[in-house]
Amino acid sequence: MNLLDVFQNKVLIAVLIAWLLAQILKIPTEYLRSRRWLWTMFLAAGGMPSSHTALMVAGTLAVGLYHGFDNPLFGIAVAATMIIAHDAAGVRRQAGKHAERINVLFEELLHGHIWNEDELKEVIGHTPLEVVGGIILGHLVAIVQWMVWK
């Protein structure tokens, strides 16, 4: 096996394309939301669309398209995708809300005092809409790739 064989893995390519597009799309969608260009959104967790969801949906659909929807790997991929999409909008979103409230508490407690510690990360989860955005993007990437590269 040589290194170039990796580039023949159509599922891997779909996953990587979906992740890259999701991360790139976070920059203009954040601009539309806040009217500020935040280039750091390219590497951020959270934001629109959910890159975790996009890459998992693209990978899952690519497994089905390339290897069959009756393949046991498709079933495992569906289960993993459901867990990750739920986690993106559920647990991680709640952790972000907690971080937001704790940051407000620190600001109130230390009013007038410069806080030199890093604030807790507030945008670590996704809204349901951001997860849906990831689902749509993942589907589009896998379908377009399959149509182009059967």
For each residue, the residues with C-beta under 8 A, 3 or more apart:
1: 5
2: 5
3: 6
4: 7 8
5: 1 2 8 9
6: 3 9 12
7: 4 13
8: 4 5
9: 5 6 12 13
10: 13 14 62 66 145 146 149
11: 14 15 59 62 63 66 67
12: 6 9 15 16
13: 7 9 10 16 17 145 149
14: 10 11 17 18 58 59 61 62 141 142 145
15: 11 12 18 19 55 56 58 59 62
16: 12 13 19 20 55
17: 13 14 20 21 58 141 145
18: 14 15 21 22 51 54 55 57 58 59 137 138 141 142
19: 15 16 22 23 51 54 55
20: 16 17 23 24
21: 17 18 24 25 54 137 141
22: 18 19 25 26 49 50 51 54 55 134 137
23: 19 20 26 41 42 43 51
24: 20 21 27 42
25: 21 22 28 29 48 49 137
26: 22 23 29 30 41 42 44 47 48 49 51
27: 24 30 31 37 38 39 41 42
28: 25 31 32
29: 25 26 32 33 47 48 49
30: 26 27 33 34 36 38 41 47 48
31: 27 28 34 35 36 37 38
32: 28 29 35
33: 29 30 48
34: 30 31 38
35: 31 32
36: 30 31
37: 27 31
38: 27 30 31 34 41 44
39: 27 42
40: 43 44
41: 23 26 27 30 38 44 47
42: 23 24 26 27 39
43: 23 40
44: 26 38 40 41 47 123
45: 92 121 123 124 125
46: 92 96 123 124 125 126 130
47: 26 29 30 41 44 50 123 126 130
48: 25 26 29 30 33 126 129 130 133
49: 22 25 26 29 53 54 130 133 134 136 137
50: 22 47 53 54 85 88 89 126 130 131 133 134
51: 18 19 22 23 26 54 55 134
52: 55 56 84 85 87 88 126 134
53: 49 50 56 57 81 84 85 88 126 131 133 134 135 138
54: 18 19 21 22 49 50 51 57 58 133 134 135 137 138 141
55: 15 16 18 19 22 51 52 58 59 138
56: 15 52 53 59 60 77 80 81 84 85 138
57: 18 53 54 60 61 81 85 134 135 137 138 139 142
58: 14 15 17 18 54 55 61 62 137 138 139 141 142 145
59: 11 14 15 18 55 56 62 63 77 81 138 142
60: 56 57 63 64 74 77 78 80 81 138
61: 14 57 58 64 65 138 139 142 143
62: 10 11 14 15 58 59 65 66 142 145 146
63: 11 59 60 66 67 71 73 74 77
64: 60 61 67 68 69 71 74 77
65: 61 62 142 143 146
66: 10 11 62 63 146
67: 11 63 64 71 73 74
68: 64 71 74
69: 64 74
70: 74
71: 63 64 67 68 74 75
72: 75 76
73: 63 67 76 77
74: 60 63 64 67 68 69 70 71 77 78
75: 71 72 78 79
76: 72 73 79 80
77: 56 59 60 63 64 73 74 80 81
78: 60 74 75 81 82
79: 75 76 82 83
80: 56 60 76 77 83 84
81: 53 56 57 59 60 77 78 84 85
82: 78 79 85 86
83: 79 80 86 87
84: 52 53 56 80 81 87 88
85: 50 52 53 56 57 81 82 88 89 131 134 135
86: 82 83 89 90 91
87: 52 83 84 90 91 92
88: 50 52 53 84 85 92 93 125 126 130 131 134
89: 50 85 86 92 93 125 126 127 128 130 131
90: 86 87 93 94 125
91: 86 87 94 95 125
92: 45 46 87 88 89 95 96 124 125 126
93: 88 89 90 96 97 125 126 127
94: 90 91 97 98 125
95: 91 92 98 99 124 125
96: 46 92 93 99 100 121 122 123 124 125
97: 93 94 100 101 125
98: 94 95 101 102 120
99: 95 96 102 103 119 120 121 122 124
100: 96 97 103 104 122
101: 97 98 104 105
102: 98 99 105 106 120
103: 99 100 106 107 119 120 122
104: 100 101 107 108
105: 101 102 108 109
106: 102 103 109 110 115 119
107: 103 104 110 111 115
108: 104 105 111
109: 105 106
110: 106 107 113 115
111: 107 108
112:
113: 110
114:
115: 106 107 110 119
116:
117:
118:
119: 99 103 106 115 122
120: 98 99 102 103
121: 45 96 99 124
122: 96 99 100 103 119
123: 44 45 46 47 96
124: 45 46 92 95 96 99 121
125: 45 46 88 89 90 91 92 93 94 95 96 97
126: 46 47 48 50 52 53 88 89 92 93 130 131 134
127: 89 93 130 131
128: 89 131 132
129: 48 132 133
130: 46 47 48 49 50 88 89 126 127 133 134
131: 50 53 85 88 89 126 127 128 134 135
132: 128 129 135 136
133: 48 49 50 53 54 129 130 136 137
134: 22 49 50 51 52 53 54 57 85 88 126 130 131 137 138
135: 53 54 57 85 131 132 138 139
136: 49 132 133 139 140
137: 18 21 22 25 49 54 57 58 133 134 140 141
138: 18 53 54 55 56 57 58 59 60 61 134 135 141 142
139: 57 58 61 135 136 142 143
140: 136 137 143 144
141: 14 17 18 21 54 58 137 138 144 145
142: 14 18 57 58 59 61 62 65 138 139 145 146
143: 61 65 139 140 146 147
144: 140 141 147 148
145: 10 13 14 17 58 62 141 142 148 149
146: 10 62 65 66 142 143 149 150
147: 143 144 150
148: 144 145
149: 10 13 145 146
150: 146 147
